């Protein structure tokens, strides 16, 4: 019966290991100091104190382009834990090499190396200002408020004409641009309803630069509330459906207290969604179970009489009335 066996042994150049590492690969000249960590330990991982010769090598070129090396040497000794730290003062950006040598008690040499880079500080990034941009701080305003127009520009020293325009030219002023970023304050007036445009103009070296933004000043107290409601909640297939459209003032706290009539309307309670005789209505046929969805039969209005089933006019006078009413009813 065969038998096999194996064994291994470690053959080393010296009685301990030597390692050299930098804390980081890139350093910024004048801001960060290259730091080198030297370790000496036996093959069981226990630190040993040893004398180490360390050199930082910088490749250079003379005036004629010939290469040479500039060496900075250190003679150090690791502590009982087998550790030592070396700091290097770099004079210029370059790629540096670190070499370390040591010997054991039997005069066997051990070697290790590492590299690092020293770079110039990054240039401060200057913000790239736009030629001219203007942006409002809010989407809508009410009279009495102050709109802030955030303005960015690179035209320092130039003069800028700022106008507030709507139905007419409400205001204008000339500003000297002394900063790249600033806010223009525009007091909002009652005359600005329903909105105005704030525009900026710069003429420099014969070229015109302009931008604008709009200020929305809506008539909140003049908004209407539109209610569309069916005459009844349920219909049978094929039955004509009538929808009532009611248009009324939108109830707001401002209108409820501004006039006595508005106060009386606020105390009456909600209005009916379908008045008995609406001025404008639609008449349509509901989908039939047999044929599925159908298009609407058409648009009805006061004076245009249609039959409930087919949606056709009963007589020619009805068609004449429908033609007359189509000019008065809005297109749907």
C-alpha positions in Angstrom: 0.0 0.0 0.0 1.6 3.4 -1.0 2.4 6.1 1.5 3.0 9.8 0.8 4.3 12.7 2.9 5.3 16.3 2.4 7.0 19.1 4.3 8.0 22.7 3.6 10.5 25.2 5.0 10.9 28.9 4.6 14.2 30.2 3.4 14.7 34.0 4.0 17.4 36.5 3.2 17.5 37.7 6.8 16.1 37.0 10.2 13.4 39.7 10.0 11.3 41.6 7.5 11.6 45.2 6.5 8.7 47.2 5.1 8.4 50.9 3.9 5.1 52.6 3.3 3.9 56.2 2.9 0.7 57.3 4.5 -0.7 58.3 1.1 0.4 58.3 -2.5 -0.3 62.0 -3.4 0.7 65.0 -1.3 0.0 68.7 -2.0 3.2 70.9 -1.9 3.2 73.3 1.0 0.0 71.9 2.5 0.8 68.2 3.2 4.0 66.7 4.5 5.0 63.3 3.1 5.2 60.8 6.0 7.1 57.4 5.7 6.3 54.5 8.0 9.2 52.0 8.6 8.5 48.5 10.1 10.8 45.7 11.2 9.3 42.4 12.4 10.3 38.7 12.6 8.5 36.1 10.6 6.1 35.4 13.4 4.9 39.0 13.2 6.7 40.3 16.4 8.3 43.7 16.2 12.1 43.9 16.5 14.2 47.0 17.0 16.7 47.4 14.1 18.8 50.1 12.6 17.6 51.1 9.2 19.2 53.3 6.5 16.5 55.3 4.6 16.9 57.4 1.4 14.4 59.6 -0.4 15.4 59.9 -4.1 14.3 62.7 -6.4 15.0 62.4 -10.1 16.4 65.6 -11.6 17.6 67.1 -14.9 20.4 69.6 -15.4 20.3 72.5 -17.8 21.5 70.3 -20.6 18.7 67.7 -19.9 21.0 65.1 -18.4 19.4 63.0 -15.6 20.7 62.7 -12.1 19.4 61.9 -8.6 19.2 64.0 -5.5 19.2 61.8 -2.4 18.1 62.7 1.2 19.4 60.1 3.6 18.2 59.2 7.1 19.8 56.9 9.7 17.0 55.7 12.0 16.2 52.9 14.4 12.8 51.3 15.0 11.4 51.0 18.5 10.7 47.9 20.5 7.5 47.4 18.4 9.5 47.6 15.2 8.1 50.9 14.1 9.6 54.3 13.0 8.2 57.4 11.3 10.1 59.8 9.0 8.8 63.1 7.6 10.2 64.5 4.4 10.1 68.2 3.4 9.5 68.3 -0.4 10.9 71.3 -2.2 9.2 70.9 -5.6 6.5 68.8 -7.3 8.0 65.5 -8.4 7.7 61.7 -8.2 9.9 60.5 -5.3 11.2 57.0 -4.5 11.9 55.7 -1.0 14.5 53.0 -0.4 15.3 51.3 2.9 18.2 49.0 3.9 18.9 47.0 7.0 21.0 43.9 8.1 20.4 41.2 10.7 22.9 39.8 13.3 24.5 37.6 10.7 25.0 40.7 8.5 22.4 39.5 6.0 20.8 42.5 4.1 17.1 43.2 3.7 15.6 45.8 1.4 12.2 47.5 0.6 11.0 50.5 -1.4 8.0 52.7 -2.1 7.0 55.7 -4.2 4.9 58.8 -3.7 4.1 62.0 -5.6 4.1 65.7 -4.6 1.8 67.9 -6.7 1.2 71.6 -7.0 -1.9 73.0 -5.1 -4.9 73.0 -7.4 -5.8 76.3 -8.8 -8.7 78.0 -7.2 -11.7 77.6 -9.4 -13.2 80.9 -10.3 -17.0 80.8 -10.8 -18.0 81.2 -14.3 -20.7 84.0 -14.1 -23.3 84.1 -16.8 -23.6 87.1 -19.1 -26.9 88.1 -17.5 -29.6 86.1 -15.8 -32.6 87.3 -13.8 -34.8 85.1 -11.7 -37.8 85.9 -9.4 -38.0 84.6 -5.8 -41.6 83.6 -6.0 -44.2 82.4 -8.5 -46.9 84.9 -7.6 -47.3 88.2 -5.7 -49.9 90.4 -4.2 -49.8 94.2 -4.1 -47.8 95.5 -1.2 -45.2 92.8 -1.3 -41.6 93.3 -2.5 -40.3 91.0 -5.3 -36.7 90.0 -5.2 -35.0 89.5 -8.6 -31.9 87.4 -8.1 -29.4 88.7 -10.8 -26.1 87.1 -11.9 -23.8 88.8 -14.4 -20.2 89.0 -15.5 -20.5 92.6 -16.8 -18.8 94.3 -13.9 -18.6 98.1 -14.3 -21.3 98.3 -16.9 -24.6 100.2 -16.6 -27.8 98.2 -16.7 -31.3 99.6 -17.5 -34.0 97.9 -15.5 -37.7 98.4 -16.5 -41.0 97.2 -15.2 -43.4 96.9 -18.1 -47.0 95.7 -18.4 -49.8 97.6 -20.0 -47.4 100.5 -20.0 -43.9 101.3 -18.7 -44.5 101.5 -15.0 -40.9 102.2 -13.8 -37.3 102.3 -14.9 -34.0 102.8 -13.2 -30.3 102.5 -14.2 -27.9 100.5 -12.0 -24.1 100.4 -12.0 -23.0 96.8 -11.9 -20.5 96.5 -9.0 -21.0 92.9 -8.1 -21.5 89.6 -9.9 -24.5 88.6 -7.8 -27.1 90.8 -6.3 -30.9 91.1 -5.8 -33.1 93.7 -7.3 -36.1 94.7 -5.1 -39.3 95.6 -7.0 -42.3 96.8 -4.9 -45.5 95.3 -6.3 -48.3 97.8 -6.9 -52.0 97.4 -7.6 -51.5 98.6 -11.1 -49.2 95.6 -11.8 -52.2 93.2 -12.0 -52.4 90.7 -13.6 -48.7 90.7 -14.2 -45.6 92.6 -15.3 -42.3 91.9 -16.8 -39.0 93.0 -15.2 -36.3 93.4 -17.9 -32.7 94.3 -17.8 -30.6 95.8 -20.6 -26.9 96.2 -20.9 -25.2 97.8 -23.9 -21.4 97.3 -23.9 -19.0 97.8 -26.8 -21.9 98.1 -29.2 -23.5 94.7 -28.1 -26.8 94.4 -26.4 -27.2 92.0 -23.5 -30.7 91.5 -22.0 -32.7 89.2 -19.9 -36.1 89.3 -18.2 -38.5 87.6 -15.7 -42.2 87.9 -15.2 -44.1 88.8 -12.0 -47.5 87.2 -11.7 -50.0 89.4 -9.8 -53.3 87.6 -10.4 -56.8 89.0 -9.7 -57.6 86.4 -7.0 -60.8 88.3 -6.1 -62.1 88.1 -9.7 -61.7 84.3 -10.2 -64.8 82.3 -11.2 -65.9 79.0 -10.0 -67.3 76.6 -12.7 -69.5 73.7 -11.6 -70.5 70.9 -14.0 -73.2 68.6 -12.5 -75.6 66.1 -14.1 -79.4 66.7 -13.8 -79.7 63.3 -12.1 -77.3 60.8 -10.7 -78.2 57.7 -12.7 -79.2 57.2 -16.4 -80.3 54.2 -18.4 -78.5 53.2 -21.6 -79.7 55.2 -24.5 -81.2 57.8 -22.2 -80.3 61.5 -22.9 -78.1 63.0 -20.1 -78.3 66.7 -19.3 -75.4 68.4 -17.6 -75.8 71.8 -15.9 -72.9 74.3 -15.9 -72.9 76.9 -13.2 -70.5 79.8 -13.2 -70.2 82.0 -10.1 -67.7 84.1 -8.1 -65.2 82.0 -6.3 -65.8 82.3 -2.6 -62.8 83.8 -0.8 -62.2 85.5 2.5 -61.3 88.7 0.7 -64.5 88.9 -1.4 -66.7 87.8 1.5 -65.8 90.8 3.5 -65.2 93.4 0.8 -68.9 94.2 -0.1 -72.3 93.7 1.6 -73.5 91.7 -1.4 -70.6 89.3 -1.0 -71.3 89.0 2.7 -75.0 88.1 1.9 -73.9 85.5 -0.6 -71.6 83.9 2.0 -74.4 83.5 4.5 -76.8 81.9 2.0 -75.1 78.6 2.1 -74.0 76.5 -1.0 -75.8 77.0 -4.2 -77.5 74.2 -6.1 -75.2 72.6 -8.6 -78.0 72.2 -11.2 -80.4 75.2 -11.5 -83.8 74.3 -12.8 -83.3 76.1 -16.1 -79.6 76.3 -17.0 -78.6 78.8 -19.7 -76.0 76.4 -21.2 -76.2 72.7 -21.3 -74.9 69.7 -23.2 -77.1 66.9 -24.4 -75.5 63.5 -25.2 -76.4 59.9 -25.6 -75.0 57.4 -23.2 -73.2 54.3 -24.5 -75.4 51.4 -25.6 -74.7 47.9 -24.2 -75.0 46.5 -27.7 -72.5 48.7 -29.6 -70.3 49.9 -26.7 -69.0 53.4 -26.6 -70.4 56.0 -29.0 -69.4 59.5 -29.7 -71.5 62.3 -28.3 -74.5 63.2 -30.4 -73.6 66.9 -30.4 -73.7 70.1 -28.5 -77.0 71.5 -27.3 -78.0 75.0 -26.2 -81.1 77.0 -25.4 -83.4 77.2 -28.4 -82.0 74.1 -30.1 -84.5 71.2 -29.5 -83.4 67.6 -29.9 -85.2 64.4 -29.4 -84.1 62.3 -26.4 -83.5 59.1 -28.4 -81.9 59.9 -31.7 -80.5 63.4 -31.1 -82.0 64.7 -34.3 -83.8 68.0 -34.7 -87.6 67.7 -34.7 -88.1 70.3 -37.4 -86.4 72.7 -39.6 -87.2 75.7 -37.2 -85.2 73.8 -34.6 -82.2 73.5 -37.0 -82.5 77.2 -37.7 -82.6 77.9 -33.9 -79.6 75.7 -33.4 -77.6 77.6 -36.1 -78.6 80.9 -34.5 -77.6 79.7 -31.0 -74.3 78.2 -32.2 -72.9 81.7 -32.7 -73.8 82.5 -29.0 -72.7 79.3 -27.3 -69.0 78.7 -26.7 -67.4 75.9 -28.7 -66.9 72.7 -26.6 
